[in-house]
Amino acid sequence: MIKVVVKRKDGIIQSIEISGHASSGPYGYDLVCAGVSAVSFGAINAALEMSGAELNIKQGGEGGYLYVEMPPSATPEQIEKINAAFQVMLISLQTIERDYGQFIEIEEVSTGC
């Protein structure tokens, strides 16, 4: 199963962590994994391009792990653009979860007021 943990502070998405594999089909034909990967990397690339900020990104060597975090040095304008891209990622992942909930689970954690 793919596990997604979204951490917010004061309503702003601070980080998104994605781990695991959907195992919804044979290797190379797993549509859930492919969808999650496409949505995630597309949103991260958009956040980088729109904001010009250096995101904190960690990836697993063999796949199955992705962590992206708002940089602590981001300006208010960068925060707004990065959060917008993160929101798009979350909404897209929630759409996948709605149809394929047996393969993906999303948890949202609030770390501030």
C-alpha positions as CSV (number, residue, x, y, z in Angstrom):
1,M,0.0,0.0,0.0
2,I,1.1,3.6,-0.7
3,K,1.0,5.8,2.4
4,V,0.9,9.6,2.1
5,V,1.5,11.8,5.1
6,V,0.8,15.5,4.6
7,K,1.9,17.9,7.4
8,R,0.5,21.3,7.7
9,K,1.3,24.3,9.9
10,D,-1.2,27.2,10.1
11,G,-3.0,25.7,7.1
12,I,0.1,25.7,4.9
13,I,1.4,22.3,3.7
14,Q,4.9,22.0,5.1
15,S,5.8,18.5,3.8
16,I,4.5,15.5,1.9
17,E,5.9,12.0,2.4
18,I,5.0,9.2,0.1
19,S,6.1,5.6,0.8
20,G,5.3,2.1,-0.2
21,H,4.1,0.4,-3.4
22,A,0.5,0.0,-4.5
23,S,1.0,-3.5,-5.9
24,S,-2.2,-3.1,-7.9
25,G,-0.8,-4.8,-10.9
26,P,2.4,-6.5,-12.3
27,Y,5.6,-4.5,-12.2
28,G,5.5,-2.0,-15.1
29,Y,1.7,-2.2,-15.3
30,D,0.8,-0.8,-11.9
31,L,-1.5,2.1,-12.8
32,V,-1.9,3.4,-9.2
33,C,1.9,3.7,-8.7
34,A,2.2,5.3,-12.1
35,G,-0.5,7.8,-11.3
36,V,0.9,8.7,-7.9
37,S,4.4,9.1,-9.4
38,A,3.2,11.3,-12.3
39,V,1.1,13.5,-10.0
40,S,3.8,13.9,-7.4
41,F,6.7,14.6,-9.7
42,G,4.6,16.9,-11.9
43,A,3.5,19.0,-8.8
44,I,7.1,19.1,-7.4
45,N,8.4,20.3,-10.8
46,A,5.7,22.9,-10.9
47,A,6.5,24.1,-7.4
48,L,10.2,24.4,-8.3
49,E,9.5,26.2,-11.6
50,M,6.9,28.6,-10.2
51,S,8.6,29.5,-7.0
52,G,12.3,29.4,-7.9
53,A,12.9,28.0,-4.5
54,E,15.1,25.0,-3.5
55,L,12.7,22.4,-2.1
56,N,14.1,19.8,0.3
57,I,13.6,16.6,-1.6
58,K,14.5,13.0,-0.6
59,Q,14.0,10.0,-2.7
60,G,14.4,6.2,-2.2
61,G,17.1,4.7,-4.3
62,E,14.8,1.9,-5.6
63,G,11.6,4.0,-5.7
64,G,8.8,3.7,-3.2
65,Y,9.8,6.7,-1.2
66,L,9.5,10.5,-1.8
67,Y,9.7,13.3,0.7
68,V,9.3,17.0,-0.2
69,E,9.4,19.8,2.2
70,M,8.9,23.6,2.2
71,P,12.3,25.2,2.6
72,P,12.6,27.2,5.8
73,S,14.1,30.1,3.9
74,A,11.1,30.5,1.5
75,T,9.8,34.0,1.1
76,P,6.0,34.6,1.5
77,E,5.6,34.7,-2.2
78,Q,7.5,31.4,-2.6
79,I,5.4,29.9,0.2
80,E,2.2,30.8,-1.6
81,K,3.3,29.3,-4.9
82,I,4.8,26.1,-3.3
83,N,1.7,25.6,-1.2
84,A,-0.5,26.0,-4.3
85,A,1.4,23.2,-6.1
86,F,1.3,21.0,-3.0
87,Q,-2.4,21.6,-2.8
88,V,-2.8,20.4,-6.4
89,M,-0.7,17.3,-5.6
90,L,-2.9,16.5,-2.6
91,I,-6.2,17.0,-4.4
92,S,-4.9,14.8,-7.3
93,L,-3.8,12.1,-4.8
94,Q,-7.1,12.3,-3.0
95,T,-8.8,11.6,-6.4
96,I,-6.7,8.5,-6.8
97,E,-7.5,7.5,-3.2
98,R,-11.2,7.9,-3.8
99,D,-11.2,5.4,-6.7
100,Y,-8.3,3.1,-5.5
101,G,-8.5,3.4,-1.7
102,Q,-7.4,-0.2,-1.2
103,F,-4.0,0.8,-2.6
104,I,-3.4,4.3,-1.2
105,E,-4.0,5.9,2.1
106,I,-3.6,9.7,2.9
107,E,-3.2,11.1,6.4
108,E,-3.2,14.8,7.1
109,V,-1.4,16.0,10.3
110,S,-1.7,19.5,11.6
111,T,1.4,20.7,13.5
112,G,0.3,24.3,14.3
113,C,-2.7,26.5,14.8
